[in-house]
Amino acid sequence: MSVKLSQRLRVNAAVTPQDIQAAKTSPFVSIAGASQIMAAVTTAALGVGKKAVVQFLQATDAGGTGSKALGAPVEKVATAAGPVAFTAEAYAERLDEGFGFVAVQLSSDNGAAVLGSAMLISGDNRFNP
């Protein structure tokens, strides 16, 4: 039996396209039943040597209560001027006890305004909508 990829993943808009020169944080999303999460990131043109940075945050509820970093930040450095695309991943088992909500924080050290966006994808889900 064929199973669509969309039946195996949950996708949430995390950071909608906006200037990420100052860090932007998505809403917190429940990842109940998921074993892995991934942020798929794209940016507009970055200058050579400039970077885009993703940091997962964890919290105890959708309001961000007790929010703190989940793992180390993941960064992508532009080796040529232009847009960048990359992913960052984490395992749900790395969340602290009582923490079941995740957000994506996206930023850049580009010298000028730069648009960026991220999707939060959860996989190996126990249940899918």
C-alpha positions as CSV (number, residue, x, y, z in Angstrom):
1,M,0.0,0.0,0.0
2,S,1.3,3.4,-0.9
3,V,1.5,6.1,1.7
4,K,1.8,9.7,0.9
5,L,4.7,11.6,2.5
6,S,2.1,14.1,3.7
7,Q,0.4,11.3,5.7
8,R,3.6,10.7,7.6
9,L,4.5,14.3,8.5
10,R,2.9,17.2,10.2
11,V,3.8,20.6,8.8
12,N,3.4,24.0,10.6
13,A,4.2,27.5,9.4
14,A,6.8,28.6,11.9
15,V,8.4,31.9,10.9
16,T,6.4,33.5,8.1
17,P,8.5,35.4,5.6
18,Q,9.8,38.6,7.3
19,D,13.0,40.4,8.1
20,I,15.1,38.2,10.4
21,Q,18.0,40.7,11.1
22,A,16.6,40.8,14.6
23,A,15.5,37.3,15.9
24,K,12.0,36.2,15.1
25,T,10.3,33.4,17.1
26,S,7.4,31.3,15.9
27,P,4.4,30.4,18.1
28,F,4.9,27.3,20.3
29,V,3.4,24.1,18.8
30,S,2.6,20.8,20.5
31,I,4.8,18.0,19.2
32,A,2.9,15.3,21.1
33,G,3.4,11.9,19.5
34,A,6.3,13.1,17.3
35,S,9.7,11.6,17.7
36,Q,11.6,14.0,15.4
37,I,11.3,17.7,14.4
38,M,12.9,19.7,11.6
39,A,13.0,23.3,10.6
40,A,13.2,23.9,6.9
41,V,14.6,27.4,6.4
42,T,14.9,29.7,3.4
43,T,16.3,33.2,3.2
44,A,16.5,35.9,0.6
45,A,20.1,37.0,-0.5
46,L,22.7,37.0,2.2
47,G,26.1,38.7,1.9
48,V,29.1,36.5,1.5
49,G,30.2,35.2,5.0
50,K,26.9,36.2,6.6
51,K,24.8,33.6,8.3
52,A,21.2,32.5,9.1
53,V,20.7,30.9,12.5
54,V,18.0,28.5,13.7
55,Q,17.5,27.8,17.4
56,F,14.7,25.4,18.6
57,L,13.0,26.5,21.8
58,Q,11.1,24.3,24.2
59,A,8.2,25.2,26.6
60,T,5.6,23.6,28.8
61,D,2.6,25.1,27.0
62,A,1.6,26.9,23.8
63,G,2.1,30.3,25.6
64,G,5.8,29.6,25.9
65,T,5.9,29.1,29.7
66,G,9.4,28.3,30.9
67,S,10.8,28.6,27.4
68,K,14.5,27.7,26.9
69,A,16.8,26.5,24.2
70,L,16.5,22.9,22.9
71,G,20.0,21.9,21.8
72,A,22.6,24.2,20.1
73,P,21.8,26.7,17.4
74,V,22.3,25.6,13.8
75,E,23.8,28.1,11.4
76,K,24.3,28.3,7.6
77,V,27.0,30.6,6.3
78,A,26.6,32.0,2.8
79,T,29.6,31.0,0.7
80,A,28.4,33.2,-2.2
81,A,26.0,36.1,-2.2
82,G,22.5,34.8,-2.6
83,P,19.7,33.0,-0.9
84,V,20.3,30.1,1.4
85,A,18.2,27.0,2.2
86,F,19.0,24.5,5.0
87,T,17.5,22.3,7.7
88,A,17.9,21.9,11.4
89,E,16.8,18.8,13.3
90,A,16.2,17.6,16.8
91,Y,14.8,14.5,18.6
92,A,11.7,15.0,20.8
93,E,13.3,12.8,23.4
94,R,15.8,15.7,24.1
95,L,13.0,17.8,25.5
96,D,13.1,18.3,29.2
97,E,10.6,16.5,31.4
98,G,7.2,18.2,31.2
99,F,8.1,20.2,28.0
100,G,6.0,19.2,25.0
101,F,5.9,22.4,22.9
102,V,8.5,23.7,20.4
103,A,9.1,27.0,18.6
104,V,11.6,28.0,16.0
105,Q,13.7,31.1,16.4
106,L,15.3,32.5,13.2
107,S,17.9,35.2,12.9
108,S,20.7,36.6,10.7
109,D,23.8,38.7,11.0
110,N,23.3,40.2,7.5
111,G,24.2,43.9,7.5
112,A,20.9,44.8,5.9
113,A,17.3,43.6,6.2
114,V,16.9,40.1,4.9
115,L,13.7,38.0,4.5
116,G,13.7,34.6,6.0
117,S,11.1,31.9,6.8
118,A,10.9,28.5,8.4
119,M,8.5,25.6,8.4
120,L,8.3,23.3,11.5
121,I,8.0,19.6,10.4
122,S,7.4,16.8,12.8
123,G,7.9,13.2,11.8
124,D,7.8,9.6,12.9
125,N,4.6,10.6,14.5
126,R,2.6,8.2,16.6
127,F,-0.6,9.8,15.2
128,N,-1.2,12.1,12.2
129,P,-4.1,14.4,11.7
